[in-house]
Amino acid sequence: MTSSFFRRALTAVPVFVLAFTFVVGSAQAQVEDEAESDTTTAMQVRMDPIEVTATPFEIAGEAASFAVTTVDRSERDLNTSPSLTLERITDGIPGLYVGSREHYALGDRLTIRGLGWRAQFGVRGVQVLLDGIPITVADGQAMVGIIDPSFVRSIEVIRGPASTFWGNASGGVVAMSTTPERGAHTVRGKVTGGSYGLIKTDVQVTPDVGPHRLSVFGSYLGQEGYRANSQTRLSRYGLTGDIHLSDDSGIKTIAALQYMPRAQNPSTLDAEAATETPRQVREAARRFDTGKTVTQGQVGATYYDDLGVGTLNTTMYGIVRDLENPIPFGYIDLYRRVGGVRVTLEGSTGSAGESLEWGIGAEGKLQRDERREFGNDGGEPTDLQIDQLESVDNTGVFGRASYPVGPVRLNAGLRYDWMQFEADDNLAGNDGSRTFQTVSPSVGVSLDVGTARFFTNIASGLEAPTANELSNRPDGGTGFNPNLDPENIWGAEIGVQSVFPSYRLAYDFVVFGTRVNELLVPQEGVDEQTFYRNAGETQQAGIESAIRWSATEWMNVRGSYTFIHAEFTDTDAENGPASLDGNRIPGVPPHMFSGSIDLRHDGWGGLVRASGLSDYEVDSENTAENDGYVRFDVELSYTAQVSDVGIVPFAAVNNVFDVSYNDTVVNAFGGRFYEPAAGRNYRLGLSMTW
């Protein structure tokens, strides 16, 4: 299965061997002299102590007992990269897999250590945050289309179960920030054009108003798409602000808007069609005019204040989503309202070096989905089949403590969650409700030796079925499936993360294992509907590794490799067609790697990036698989300064060697698992900053 992957990978070896040989030879004489010099990388690992902010608390990086990756994007990367997908800006983060579709109707697929694999669209099982506001709503779905990668300045990923911090659907955490550092450019404009009718414009204004900071941005994206029937029109806007009320208090604000009046869905293909006619559209997609129209907006604010006994943070937010979604044999009309409030208090007691760090908090979330489903006649709704209000309420209380014992720090966390799902059926009166509650503990140990942090951690997680999964009943009825229970997740890891400033080298190595009980498995129903059942257990185990090296002032090297062995164990065949015992989990590549060489000199910049993955299964029964691939991308840019204006033309060639490969939809109908991705394609652009 994996031999073809390694044959492909070998084609990448000569390029990187020659590059590494050249780098080492030229860098050895310079390393000590340049040890204190500043390095500006395209995607930079911080060389100074960091704070882990992907939790409700701020945790010193050296005190964290779990695997976390923090990546900062430089001004240069923001100006010179087309960066149209989450795959591009998260490339090289071990354990994280982003399946980037070539159209926007279904969006990116995210998994962390294999968790989140069952999602055919959207994101499940991973907590996603934008500027501190959860995009993952109460029932566990995350709608990431509102995130414009062009404006994301930092990414922080917790690579294991984090229900101690975030409750439901926290098999991992991806936290992104668009907030610029003080002193960044005042205005940045960028236009990008390319293959398949691509045009994208970005504008961002980031003034400092006295002690206050403000950022406003907007973008427009239009494309015809690689495949037929994949046209997209998409506008996104955002605002962040930090209003200082005093030296110790202030208010952080966020607002974001996504307006997508057109996002066609060409649907998936079977293996033969994906190979022979990859740009074709499935006939049913034309007949039912499949796609999405989406408007989504969100606002939030956080009040922070140092009260002496600790720092108080109070966050409130709201999200509104209006979706019209023609699908084969159906038409979905969904109006979603989401709200949340979170209050935390954190501080420390004791003397320096022996202080007990602590934090406590409470959180409430609500979700109201007005769901109507119709028949579909040429993309127009016909007879009303489902009309119900789906409500989700979630209340949680949580806390953490961290105490040093010599060079070792002991960490513990605990969270209690209560969740209630309700369906009010306006057609058949088939009302129903489901209530779930759970306790999520975590314990860990970290050892900071100055240049390295050793850690081990055990944590649990909860993943409840989403409102959509509960409403899809195997009998085709309305209301909620009364037989569906949440997944329970346990994860353990041991690892080391280290930075050597004198060599400008950072590395990361982790061994992990995860077990999921009461597994939610998708299964085919009538008229291409998917319903779910609890079908036993899965086990995932593997390693994550990454290295980043600022070899010289003009060259940076990065590489990562992830191995995951993920299989079904002790599955229940009673309610399904067959036992899945021993089958590999679909949509989870066993091997993933990424590497890049970033060059810059006298205003010129160049980036060569290689990424690849091995063959992997695409259905739970393991009757089909997707071929692995190795893909190369190249970027070139030039930075010029004319008076106070920075001018940066750039060009990119993606999939340089025109490799044929597919993105996938897991457990799709009729063997149509494949979404062919674009071959060699081009992008040209120009950035200007004032």
C-alpha positions as CSV (number, residue, x, y, z in Angstrom):
1,M,0.0,0.0,0.0
2,T,2.7,2.5,1.0
3,S,5.4,1.4,-1.4
4,S,4.2,3.7,-4.2
5,F,4.3,6.6,-1.7
6,F,7.9,5.9,-0.9
7,R,8.8,5.6,-4.6
8,R,7.2,9.0,-5.1
9,A,9.0,10.4,-2.1
10,L,12.3,9.3,-3.5
11,T,11.9,11.8,-6.3
12,A,12.1,14.6,-3.7
13,V,15.2,13.3,-2.0
14,P,17.9,14.5,-4.5
15,V,16.6,18.1,-4.4
16,F,16.7,18.3,-0.7
17,V,20.0,16.4,-0.3
18,L,21.7,18.9,-2.6
19,A,20.1,21.8,-0.9
20,F,21.0,20.6,2.6
21,T,24.6,19.9,1.5
22,F,24.9,23.4,0.2
23,V,23.2,24.9,3.2
24,V,25.4,23.1,5.8
25,G,28.6,23.9,3.9
26,S,27.8,27.6,3.7
27,A,26.4,27.9,7.2
28,Q,29.0,26.2,9.3
29,A,31.4,29.2,9.1
30,Q,28.7,31.7,9.9
31,V,26.6,30.1,12.7
32,E,28.5,31.3,15.7
33,D,29.0,34.9,14.2
34,E,25.3,35.1,13.4
35,A,24.0,33.5,16.5
36,E,22.6,36.8,17.9
37,S,21.3,38.2,14.6
38,D,17.6,38.5,13.8
39,T,16.0,36.0,11.6
40,T,12.9,36.8,9.5
41,T,11.3,33.6,8.2
42,A,8.2,33.2,6.1
43,M,6.6,31.0,8.7
44,Q,8.7,31.5,11.8
45,V,9.0,29.4,15.0
46,R,9.5,31.8,17.9
47,M,12.9,31.8,19.4
48,D,11.8,33.6,22.6
49,P,9.5,32.2,25.4
50,I,5.9,31.9,24.2
51,E,2.5,31.9,25.8
52,V,0.0,29.2,24.9
53,T,-3.1,31.1,24.1
54,A,-5.2,28.3,22.4
55,T,-6.8,27.7,25.8
56,P,-9.1,29.9,27.9
57,F,-6.0,30.6,30.1
58,E,-2.6,31.9,29.3
59,I,0.0,29.2,29.9
60,A,3.7,29.7,29.8
61,G,5.1,27.6,27.0
62,E,7.7,26.0,29.2
63,A,4.9,24.9,31.6
64,A,2.7,23.3,29.1
65,S,2.6,19.5,29.4
66,F,1.0,18.9,26.0
67,A,2.1,19.1,22.4
68,V,1.5,22.5,20.9
69,T,2.8,24.2,17.8
70,T,2.9,28.0,17.4
71,V,3.7,29.5,14.0
72,D,4.0,33.2,13.2
73,R,3.6,34.5,9.7
74,S,6.0,37.3,8.8
75,E,5.0,40.5,6.9
76,R,7.0,39.0,4.0
77,D,4.9,35.9,3.9
78,L,1.7,37.9,4.1
79,N,2.9,40.1,1.1
80,T,4.3,37.4,-1.1
81,S,2.1,34.4,-0.7
82,P,-1.2,33.8,-2.5
83,S,-2.3,31.8,0.6
84,L,-5.8,31.0,-0.4
85,T,-6.4,27.9,1.7
86,L,-5.9,26.8,5.3
87,E,-3.7,24.0,3.9
88,R,-1.1,26.6,2.7
89,I,-0.8,28.5,6.0
90,T,-0.8,25.3,8.2
91,D,1.6,23.4,6.0
92,G,4.3,21.7,8.1
93,I,2.4,21.5,11.4
94,P,2.8,17.8,12.4
95,G,-0.3,15.8,13.3
96,L,-2.6,18.3,11.4
97,Y,-4.0,17.2,8.1
98,V,-6.0,19.8,6.0
99,G,-7.7,18.3,3.0
100,S,-8.1,21.4,0.7
101,R,-10.9,21.0,-1.9
102,E,-10.6,22.9,-5.2
103,H,-14.1,24.4,-4.6
104,Y,-15.7,26.3,-1.7
105,A,-19.1,24.6,-1.4
106,L,-17.8,22.0,1.1
107,G,-14.7,23.7,2.4
108,D,-11.6,22.3,4.0
109,R,-11.4,19.1,6.0
110,L,-9.4,19.2,9.2
111,T,-8.2,16.2,11.2
112,I,-5.7,16.1,14.2
113,R,-4.1,12.7,14.8
114,G,-7.0,11.2,12.8
115,L,-9.8,12.7,14.9
116,G,-12.4,14.4,12.8
117,W,-12.2,11.8,10.0
118,R,-15.9,11.2,9.6
119,A,-16.8,14.7,8.4
120,Q,-17.9,14.7,4.7
121,F,-18.2,18.5,4.9
122,G,-17.3,21.1,7.5
123,V,-15.2,20.2,10.5
124,R,-16.0,17.8,13.3
125,G,-14.1,17.0,16.4
126,V,-11.6,19.9,16.3
127,Q,-12.1,23.2,18.2
128,V,-11.4,26.1,15.9
129,L,-11.0,29.7,17.1
130,L,-10.6,33.0,15.3
131,D,-9.2,35.9,17.3
132,G,-10.3,34.2,20.6
133,I,-13.9,33.5,19.5
134,P,-14.9,29.8,19.0
135,I,-16.0,29.0,15.4
136,T,-16.8,25.5,16.6
137,V,-20.4,25.9,17.9
138,A,-22.2,24.1,20.7
139,D,-23.0,20.8,18.8
140,G,-19.4,20.4,17.6
141,Q,-19.5,21.7,14.0
142,A,-17.0,24.3,12.8
143,M,-17.8,26.6,9.8
144,V,-14.3,27.7,8.7
145,G,-15.3,29.4,5.5
146,I,-15.4,32.8,7.3
147,I,-11.6,32.6,7.8
148,D,-9.6,34.3,5.1
149,P,-6.1,32.8,5.2
150,S,-4.7,35.9,3.6
151,F,-5.1,37.8,6.9
152,V,-4.1,35.1,9.4
153,R,-0.9,36.2,11.2
154,S,-0.4,33.4,13.7
155,I,-1.6,29.8,14.2
156,E,-1.5,27.8,17.4
157,V,-2.4,24.1,17.3
158,I,-2.9,21.8,20.4
159,R,-2.4,18.4,18.9
160,G,-4.3,16.2,21.3
161,P,-7.6,16.0,23.2
162,A,-8.4,19.3,24.9
163,S,-11.9,18.9,26.4
164,T,-10.5,20.0,29.7
165,F,-10.3,23.5,28.2
166,W,-13.1,23.6,25.5
167,G,-15.5,20.7,26.2
168,N,-17.3,19.1,23.3
169,A,-15.6,18.5,20.0
170,S,-12.0,19.2,21.2
171,G,-9.9,16.3,19.8
172,G,-7.5,19.1,19.1
173,V,-7.5,22.9,18.9
174,V,-6.6,25.2,15.9
175,A,-6.5,28.9,17.1
176,M,-5.8,31.6,14.5
177,S,-5.3,35.3,14.9
178,T,-5.6,38.1,12.5
179,T,-4.5,40.8,15.0
180,P,-1.3,42.6,13.8
181,E,1.6,43.5,16.0
182,R,1.9,47.2,16.9
183,G,3.9,49.1,14.3
184,A,2.8,46.9,11.4
185,H,2.0,48.6,8.1
186,T,-0.9,51.1,8.0
187,V,-2.3,49.9,4.7
188,R,-1.8,46.7,2.7
189,G,-3.4,45.9,-0.6
190,K,-2.9,42.8,-2.6
191,V,-4.3,41.5,-5.9
192,T,-3.9,37.9,-7.1
193,G,-4.8,36.3,-10.4
194,G,-4.3,32.9,-11.8
195,S,-5.4,29.8,-13.5
196,Y,-9.1,28.8,-13.8
197,G,-10.3,32.3,-13.7
198,L,-9.0,33.1,-10.2
199,I,-9.1,36.7,-9.1
200,K,-8.6,37.8,-5.4
201,T,-8.2,41.3,-3.9
202,D,-7.3,42.0,-0.3
203,V,-7.2,45.3,1.6
204,Q,-6.2,45.8,5.2
205,V,-5.9,48.9,7.3
206,T,-4.1,48.7,10.7
207,P,-3.8,52.1,12.4
208,D,-2.6,52.6,15.9
209,V,-4.8,55.2,17.6
210,G,-2.8,56.3,20.7
211,P,-2.7,53.3,23.0
212,H,-5.5,51.5,21.1
213,R,-5.1,49.1,18.2
214,L,-7.4,48.6,15.3
215,S,-7.4,46.4,12.2
216,V,-10.0,46.4,9.4
217,F,-9.8,44.1,6.4
218,G,-11.8,42.9,3.4
219,S,-11.4,40.6,0.4
220,Y,-13.2,39.4,-2.7
221,L,-12.5,36.0,-4.4
222,G,-13.9,34.8,-7.7
223,Q,-13.0,31.7,-9.7
224,E,-14.4,29.4,-12.3
225,G,-12.6,26.4,-10.8
226,Y,-10.5,23.5,-12.1
227,R,-13.6,21.3,-12.6
228,A,-16.8,22.2,-14.3
229,N,-19.6,23.5,-12.0
230,S,-17.2,24.8,-9.4
231,Q,-17.7,28.5,-9.8
232,T,-17.3,30.6,-6.6
233,R,-18.0,34.2,-5.6
234,L,-16.9,35.0,-2.0
235,S,-16.5,38.2,0.0
236,R,-15.1,38.3,3.5
237,Y,-14.6,41.2,6.0
238,G,-13.2,41.5,9.5
239,L,-12.4,43.9,12.3
240,T,-10.4,43.5,15.4
241,G,-9.7,46.1,18.1
242,D,-8.0,46.5,21.4
243,I,-9.2,49.4,23.4
244,H,-7.1,50.2,26.5
245,L,-9.1,51.4,29.4
246,S,-6.2,51.5,31.8
247,D,-2.7,50.0,32.2
248,D,-4.4,46.7,33.5
249,S,-7.7,46.6,31.7
250,G,-9.3,46.9,28.3
251,I,-11.7,45.5,25.7
252,K,-10.8,43.4,22.7
253,T,-13.4,43.3,20.0
254,I,-13.9,41.2,16.9
255,A,-16.3,41.2,14.0
256,A,-16.3,39.0,10.8
257,L,-18.6,38.5,7.9
258,Q,-18.7,36.0,5.1
259,Y,-21.0,36.5,2.0
260,M,-20.9,33.7,-0.5
261,P,-23.7,34.2,-3.1
262,R,-22.4,31.4,-5.3
263,A,-20.4,28.3,-4.6
264,Q,-21.1,25.4,-7.0
265,N,-20.4,21.8,-6.0
266,P,-19.2,19.5,-8.9
267,S,-19.7,16.5,-6.6
268,T,-17.4,13.5,-6.3
269,L,-16.4,10.9,-8.9
270,D,-15.6,7.2,-9.0
271,A,-12.1,6.1,-9.5
272,E,-12.4,5.6,-13.3
273,A,-13.9,9.0,-14.0
274,A,-11.4,10.7,-11.6
275,T,-8.6,9.2,-13.6
276,E,-9.9,9.6,-17.2
277,T,-12.0,12.7,-17.1
278,P,-11.0,14.5,-13.8
279,R,-12.5,17.9,-14.8
280,Q,-16.0,16.6,-15.5
281,V,-18.9,17.2,-13.3
282,R,-21.3,14.5,-12.0
283,E,-24.5,14.7,-14.0
284,A,-26.6,14.8,-10.8
285,A,-24.8,17.9,-9.7
286,R,-26.0,19.7,-12.9
287,R,-29.5,18.3,-12.6
288,F,-29.9,19.4,-9.0
289,D,-27.7,22.5,-9.3
290,T,-25.8,21.5,-6.2
291,G,-23.9,24.2,-4.3
292,K,-24.3,26.7,-1.5
293,T,-25.3,30.2,-0.8
294,V,-24.0,31.4,2.6
295,T,-24.1,34.5,4.7
296,Q,-22.4,34.2,8.1
297,G,-21.6,37.0,10.6
298,Q,-20.1,37.0,14.0
299,V,-19.3,39.6,16.7
300,G,-17.5,39.2,20.0
301,A,-15.9,41.2,22.8
302,T,-13.6,40.3,25.7
303,Y,-13.2,42.5,28.8
304,Y,-9.9,41.9,30.7
305,D,-8.9,43.4,34.0
306,D,-6.1,42.6,36.5
307,L,-8.0,42.4,39.8
308,G,-4.9,41.9,42.0
309,V,-6.0,38.4,43.0
310,G,-5.9,37.4,39.4
311,T,-6.7,38.4,35.8
312,L,-10.4,38.4,34.9
313,N,-11.5,37.7,31.3
314,T,-15.1,37.9,30.3
315,T,-16.0,37.0,26.7
316,M,-19.3,37.3,24.9
317,Y,-20.0,36.4,21.3
318,G,-22.8,35.7,18.7
319,I,-22.9,34.1,15.3
320,V,-25.6,34.1,12.7
321,R,-25.5,31.8,9.6
322,D,-28.0,31.7,6.7
323,L,-27.5,28.7,4.4
324,E,-29.3,27.5,1.3
325,N,-27.9,24.2,0.0
326,P,-29.3,22.3,-3.0
327,I,-28.1,18.7,-2.8
328,P,-29.0,15.6,-4.9
329,F,-32.6,14.8,-4.2
330,G,-33.0,17.6,-1.6
331,Y,-32.8,21.2,-0.7
332,I,-31.6,22.4,2.7
333,D,-32.6,25.8,4.2
334,L,-30.9,26.4,7.5
335,Y,-30.9,29.5,9.7
336,R,-28.5,29.3,12.6
337,R,-28.1,31.5,15.7
338,V,-25.3,30.9,18.1
339,G,-24.4,32.7,21.3
340,G,-21.9,32.2,24.1
341,V,-20.4,33.6,27.2
342,R,-17.1,32.6,29.0
343,V,-15.7,33.9,32.3
344,T,-12.3,33.0,33.6
345,L,-10.1,34.1,36.5
346,E,-6.5,33.1,36.7
347,G,-3.5,33.9,38.8
348,S,-0.7,32.5,40.9
349,T,0.2,32.2,44.5
350,G,3.5,31.7,46.3
351,S,7.0,33.0,45.8
352,A,8.8,33.3,42.5
353,G,9.9,29.9,41.2
354,E,7.6,28.1,43.6
355,S,4.2,29.6,42.7
356,L,1.0,27.6,42.2
357,E,-0.6,28.7,38.9
358,W,-4.3,28.3,38.9
359,G,-7.4,29.2,36.8
360,I,-11.1,28.6,37.0
361,G,-13.9,29.3,34.6
362,A,-17.5,28.8,33.5
363,E,-19.0,28.8,30.0
364,G,-22.4,28.7,28.4
365,K,-23.3,28.1,24.8
366,L,-26.5,28.0,22.9
367,Q,-27.4,27.1,19.3
368,R,-30.7,27.4,17.5
369,D,-31.0,25.9,14.1
370,E,-34.2,26.5,12.1
371,R,-34.0,23.6,9.6
372,R,-36.2,23.1,6.6
373,E,-35.6,20.4,4.0
374,F,-37.4,20.2,0.7
375,G,-37.4,18.1,-2.4
376,N,-35.2,19.4,-5.3
377,D,-36.4,20.2,-8.8
378,G,-33.5,21.6,-10.9
379,G,-32.1,23.5,-7.9
380,E,-35.4,24.9,-6.7
381,P,-37.1,23.7,-3.5
382,T,-40.4,21.7,-3.9
383,D,-42.3,19.8,-1.2
384,L,-41.5,20.5,2.4
385,Q,-40.1,17.3,4.1
386,I,-38.6,18.5,7.4
387,D,-39.5,21.6,9.3
388,Q,-38.0,21.6,12.8
389,L,-36.2,23.8,15.4
390,E,-33.1,22.2,16.7
391,S,-31.8,23.6,20.0
392,V,-28.4,22.8,21.7
393,D,-27.6,24.1,25.1
394,N,-24.2,23.6,26.7
395,T,-23.0,24.6,30.2
396,G,-19.5,23.9,31.5
397,V,-17.3,24.6,34.5
398,F,-13.6,24.1,34.4
399,G,-10.3,24.7,36.1
400,R,-6.6,24.0,36.0
401,A,-3.6,24.0,38.4
402,S,0.1,23.9,37.8
403,Y,2.7,23.5,40.6
404,P,6.5,23.2,40.3
405,V,8.5,20.5,42.1
406,G,12.2,21.5,41.4
407,P,12.6,21.6,37.6
408,V,9.4,19.6,37.1
409,R,6.0,21.1,36.9
410,L,2.8,19.1,37.7
411,N,-0.3,20.0,35.7
412,A,-3.9,19.0,36.1
413,G,-7.2,20.1,34.7
414,L,-10.9,19.2,35.1
415,R,-14.1,20.1,33.3
416,Y,-17.8,19.2,33.7
417,D,-20.2,19.6,30.7
418,W,-23.9,19.3,30.5
419,M,-25.5,19.3,27.0
420,Q,-29.1,19.1,25.9
421,F,-30.3,18.6,22.3
422,E,-34.0,19.3,21.5
423,A,-36.0,19.0,18.3
424,D,-39.3,20.7,17.9
425,D,-41.0,19.1,14.9
426,N,-43.4,21.5,13.1
427,L,-44.7,18.8,10.7
428,A,-45.3,15.5,12.4
429,G,-45.0,16.6,16.0
430,N,-42.2,14.1,16.5
431,D,-40.4,16.2,19.1
432,G,-37.5,14.8,21.0
433,S,-34.6,15.6,23.2
434,R,-31.2,14.1,24.2
435,T,-29.1,15.0,27.2
436,F,-25.4,14.2,27.6
437,Q,-23.1,15.0,30.5
438,T,-19.4,14.2,31.0
439,V,-16.4,14.9,33.2
440,S,-13.1,15.6,31.3
441,P,-9.9,15.3,33.4
442,S,-6.3,15.8,32.3
443,V,-3.0,15.3,34.1
444,G,0.5,16.1,32.8
445,V,4.1,16.6,33.8
446,S,6.6,19.0,32.1
447,L,10.4,19.4,32.6
448,D,12.1,22.6,31.4
449,V,15.8,22.3,31.0
450,G,16.4,25.6,29.3
451,T,16.8,24.7,25.7
452,A,14.2,21.9,25.8
453,R,10.8,21.0,27.2
454,F,10.1,17.4,28.0
455,F,6.4,16.5,28.7
456,T,3.9,13.8,29.1
457,N,0.1,14.2,29.2
458,I,-3.1,12.1,29.6
459,A,-6.3,13.8,28.6
460,S,-9.9,12.9,27.8
461,G,-12.4,14.2,25.3
462,L,-16.0,14.3,24.4
463,E,-17.5,14.4,21.0
464,A,-21.3,14.5,20.9
465,P,-23.2,13.8,17.6
466,T,-24.0,17.1,15.9
467,A,-27.6,18.3,15.5
468,N,-27.4,17.4,11.8
469,E,-26.2,13.9,12.6
470,L,-28.9,13.4,15.2
471,S,-31.6,14.6,12.8
472,N,-30.6,12.1,10.0
473,R,-32.5,9.0,11.2
474,P,-32.1,5.6,9.5
475,D,-35.9,5.3,9.2
476,G,-36.1,8.6,7.3
477,G,-38.3,10.1,10.1
478,T,-38.2,13.5,11.7
479,G,-37.0,14.4,15.2
480,F,-33.7,13.1,16.7
481,N,-32.2,9.6,16.4
482,P,-32.9,8.2,19.9
483,N,-30.1,5.6,19.7
484,L,-27.1,7.8,19.1
485,D,-24.6,8.4,21.9
486,P,-21.4,10.6,22.1
487,E,-17.9,9.4,21.5
488,N,-15.5,9.2,24.5
489,I,-11.9,9.9,23.7
490,W,-8.7,9.2,25.7
491,G,-5.3,10.4,24.6
492,A,-1.8,10.0,25.9
493,E,1.5,11.5,24.6
494,I,5.1,11.9,25.5
495,G,7.5,14.2,23.7
496,V,10.1,16.9,23.6
497,Q,10.2,20.4,22.0
498,S,13.4,22.3,21.9
499,V,14.9,25.5,20.5
500,F,18.7,26.1,20.2
501,P,19.0,29.9,19.6
502,S,22.8,29.7,18.9
503,Y,22.1,27.3,16.0
504,R,18.8,28.9,15.1
505,L,17.3,25.4,15.3
506,A,14.0,24.2,16.6
507,Y,12.7,20.6,16.7
508,D,9.6,18.7,17.9
509,F,9.2,15.0,18.5
510,V,6.1,13.3,20.1
511,V,4.8,9.8,20.5
512,F,1.1,9.6,21.0
513,G,-1.8,7.2,21.4
514,T,-5.6,7.8,21.2
515,R,-8.6,5.6,21.9
516,V,-12.2,6.4,20.9
517,N,-15.2,4.5,22.4
518,E,-18.8,4.6,21.2
519,L,-17.4,5.5,17.7
520,L,-19.8,7.4,15.4
521,V,-19.7,5.7,12.0
522,P,-21.5,7.1,8.9
523,Q,-23.7,4.8,6.9
524,E,-25.7,5.1,3.7
525,G,-29.4,5.7,3.7
526,V,-32.0,6.3,1.1
527,D,-31.7,9.2,-1.5
528,E,-28.1,9.7,-0.6
529,Q,-28.8,10.6,3.0
530,T,-26.2,9.7,5.6
531,F,-27.1,8.5,9.1
532,Y,-24.8,7.5,11.9
533,R,-24.5,4.6,14.4
534,N,-22.3,3.9,17.4
535,A,-20.0,1.0,16.2
536,G,-17.4,0.2,18.8
537,E,-13.9,1.6,19.1
538,T,-10.8,2.9,17.3
539,Q,-7.2,3.1,18.2
540,Q,-4.7,5.6,16.8
541,A,-1.0,5.6,17.5
542,G,1.9,7.3,15.9
543,I,4.7,9.8,16.0
544,E,5.0,13.5,15.0
545,S,8.2,15.2,14.2
546,A,9.2,18.6,12.9
547,I,12.4,20.6,12.4
548,R,13.0,24.3,11.6
549,W,16.4,25.7,10.9
550,S,17.3,29.3,10.1
551,A,20.5,28.3,8.5
552,T,21.7,31.7,7.5
553,E,20.3,35.2,7.2
554,W,19.1,34.4,3.7
555,M,18.0,30.7,4.0
556,N,15.5,28.8,6.2
557,V,14.8,25.1,6.1
558,R,11.7,23.4,7.5
559,G,10.5,19.8,7.5
560,S,7.9,17.6,9.2
561,Y,6.8,14.0,9.2
562,T,3.7,12.3,10.8
563,F,3.0,8.6,11.1
564,I,-0.5,7.5,12.2
565,H,-1.7,3.9,12.5
566,A,-5.4,4.3,12.9
567,E,-7.7,1.3,12.9
568,F,-11.2,0.1,14.0
569,T,-11.2,-2.3,17.0
570,D,-14.0,-4.2,18.7
571,T,-16.6,-2.8,16.3
572,D,-20.3,-3.8,16.5
573,A,-21.7,-5.5,13.4
574,E,-25.2,-6.0,14.9
575,N,-26.5,-2.7,13.6
576,G,-24.4,-2.5,10.5
577,P,-23.6,-4.5,7.4
578,A,-20.3,-6.0,8.7
579,S,-17.7,-5.8,11.4
580,L,-15.0,-3.3,10.8
581,D,-12.5,-4.9,13.1
582,G,-8.9,-4.4,11.8
583,N,-9.9,-2.0,9.1
584,R,-8.0,1.2,8.8
585,I,-9.9,4.4,9.5
586,P,-10.7,6.2,6.2
587,G,-9.5,9.6,5.4
588,V,-6.4,9.3,7.6
589,P,-3.1,9.0,5.6
590,P,-0.6,6.8,7.5
591,H,2.4,8.9,6.3
592,M,2.5,12.6,5.8
593,F,5.5,14.8,5.2
594,S,6.3,18.4,4.2
595,G,9.5,20.3,3.6
596,S,10.5,23.7,2.3
597,I,13.6,25.8,1.6
598,D,13.0,29.6,1.8
599,L,15.6,31.9,0.2
600,R,15.9,35.7,0.3
601,H,18.7,38.1,-0.8
602,D,18.7,41.8,-1.9
603,G,14.9,42.0,-2.1
604,W,14.5,38.7,-4.0
605,G,12.7,35.8,-2.3
606,G,12.1,32.2,-3.4
607,L,10.4,29.3,-1.8
608,V,10.5,25.6,-2.8
609,R,8.0,23.4,-1.0
610,A,7.3,19.7,-1.2
611,S,4.4,17.9,0.5
612,G,3.2,14.4,0.2
613,L,1.1,11.6,1.8
614,S,0.7,7.9,1.4
615,D,-2.1,5.8,0.1
616,Y,-5.1,5.7,2.4
617,E,-8.5,4.1,2.6
618,V,-11.6,6.1,1.7
619,D,-14.4,4.0,3.1
620,S,-14.9,2.2,6.5
621,E,-15.2,-1.2,4.8
622,N,-11.7,-0.6,3.2
623,T,-12.9,-1.5,-0.3
624,A,-11.3,1.5,-2.0
625,E,-8.3,3.7,-1.4
626,N,-6.8,7.0,-2.6
627,D,-3.3,7.0,-4.1
628,G,-0.6,8.9,-2.3
629,Y,1.4,11.7,-4.0
630,V,4.3,14.1,-3.7
631,R,3.7,17.6,-4.9
632,F,6.1,20.5,-5.4
633,D,5.2,24.2,-5.3
634,V,7.5,27.2,-6.1
635,E,7.1,30.9,-5.2
636,L,9.2,33.8,-6.3
637,S,8.9,37.5,-5.2
638,Y,10.8,40.8,-5.2
639,T,10.5,43.5,-2.6
640,A,11.1,47.1,-3.5
641,Q,10.8,50.3,-1.5
642,V,9.7,53.5,-3.2
643,S,9.6,56.3,-0.8
644,D,7.2,55.1,1.9
645,V,5.5,52.5,-0.3
646,G,6.6,48.9,-0.4
647,I,5.9,47.2,-3.7
648,V,6.0,43.4,-3.9
649,P,5.3,41.5,-7.2
650,F,5.1,37.7,-6.7
651,A,4.5,34.6,-8.7
652,A,3.7,31.0,-7.8
653,V,3.6,27.7,-9.6
654,N,1.6,25.0,-7.8
655,N,2.0,21.3,-8.6
656,V,5.1,22.0,-10.6
657,F,5.4,18.5,-12.0
658,D,1.7,18.2,-12.9
659,V,1.0,15.3,-10.5
660,S,-2.4,13.8,-10.7
661,Y,-4.0,13.4,-7.3
662,N,-7.4,13.6,-5.5
663,D,-8.9,15.1,-2.5
664,T,-11.6,12.8,-1.0
665,V,-15.0,12.6,0.6
666,V,-15.0,9.8,3.2
667,N,-17.7,7.1,2.8
668,A,-19.4,8.8,-0.2
669,F,-22.2,7.2,-2.1
670,G,-21.9,4.8,-5.0
671,G,-18.1,4.6,-4.8
672,R,-17.7,8.2,-5.7
673,F,-14.9,9.0,-3.2
674,Y,-12.7,11.2,-5.3
675,E,-12.5,15.0,-6.0
676,P,-9.7,15.5,-8.6
677,A,-7.4,18.3,-7.7
678,A,-5.8,20.7,-10.2
679,G,-2.7,19.9,-12.1
680,R,0.0,22.5,-12.7
681,N,-1.4,26.0,-12.2
682,Y,-0.1,29.5,-11.9
683,R,-0.7,32.6,-9.8
684,L,0.6,36.1,-10.2
685,G,0.1,39.0,-7.8
686,L,1.1,42.4,-6.5
687,S,1.2,43.6,-2.9
688,M,1.6,47.3,-1.8
689,T,2.1,48.5,1.7
690,W,2.1,52.0,3.1
